Amino acid sequence: DLSLEQAMNVATLPGIVGPSLAMPDIHQGYGFPIGGVAATDMLTGVVSPGGVGFDINCGVRLVRTSLAETDVRPRLRELVNQVFRDVPCGAGGAGFIKIHEKQLDGVLLRGARWMVENGYGDQRDAEFAEAGGALDDADPDRVSERAKQRGRPQLGTLGSGNHFLEIQYVEQIHDEAAARAMDLAVGQVVVLIHSGSRGLGHQVCTDYLAQMNVAMKKYNITLPDRQLACVPISSPEGQNYLAAMRAAANFAWANRQGILHFLRGSFRKIFGEATRLELIYDVCHNITKHERYEVDGKKRDVLVHRKGATRAFPPGHREIPEAYREVGQPVLIPGSMGTASWVLVGAPGAMRETFGSVCHGAGRLLSRTAARKGRDARQVQKKLEEEGILVKSETRDGILEEIPEAYKNVDEVIEVVTEAGLARKVARLRPMGVIKG
């Protein structure tokens, strides 16, 4: 694993402000390590697509339901099968939302807001997403036709790899005030959705990496690793990438909104029309954003690259929805499918130490190849079922690559960020049903 070497290489980026940071879930990625955070000066620094990743705005949203574990457990298999039918998943996975090119441009401009305006959710769904479910200054014209072709059929789909939809229940509450603000109680059923910008985001990253590898010569940039390809933020190439990246990020918010729309239908088919599913929050963990921090006693405008890292703003921050402003921004940290996930809130230490960032999950220990080796998917499913967890996947590999042993201990990762004063624990969530691509 070259993750520490990658973190050191990031420290050589032109215009980097402060240290190259590694979160406790760090593992090897493309250019930046996954779990890497770096800020570059808005005037003199660079933007690097490797600091965002191929799955632009891969992220998670947490949804609370009006049901308790005792309501769901007797009909869990029925529910998992229904969700599996209603939410398309898998690598190529085409969705049920049919849009033409002009509508896709609307999605790229308005993200989750477009979905709400077109009948795929309610106003709260946009309000309770990071950035209100859409970044300004997105430009669909900076997204290639190939990227649009790949993304258009995939709106409202889960995808494959480590993406999932997990039906969970609240096992423990650690912060009563924050849990109250989020309307969470012990025994309550919640759903965690993990997905991103699908083929569209991947193509945007591919397109701009190729452009930047050529453009670096023009700007006399030399780096220890060509995967860190970058250009000045202020350059035409830098501005074009940022406009396309924002459009892909908006597609990802719209995508997760589409999944929530179908999920509501699944729950109502099984538990009746009165069943409520409300968005608690949606956070992205592969993105770069213009933010302001105090560095060495001075306010600095920086471009924060978060690659496998979650924004964690503290109480009082103006970008947090009013309902959570007193307790801090909800931070959603999924574990592996057999362990637990965590809800945290951001703490002041993150603003001082990590450019308002924490980890994004447990972090891989085994490569996908190593995870598959010598294991049987049916045995994995059986073992998890004995622990009360039903797993349904499009493919055998979808299960094997995401076995619990492939990941670090999520509780230990959470301990690191909370002990460091970057975030506070709110609730521990246990899985009941897992849908994978």
PyMOL commands that set and color helices and strands:
alter all, ss='L'
color gray80, all
select helices_A, chain A and resi 3-10+49-51+69-86+101-110+112-117+123-127+130-133+140-142+145-154+176-181+198-218+226-228+236-271+322-324+348-353+368-372+377-386+396-400+404-406+410-419
alter helices_A, ss='H'
color red, helices_A
select strands_A, chain A and resi 16-27+34-41+46-47+59-68+164-173+188-195+231-232+277-284+286-295+298-307+310-311+330-333+341-346+357-358+390-393+423-436
alter strands_A, ss='S'
color yellow, strands_A
deselect
rebuild
show_as cartoon
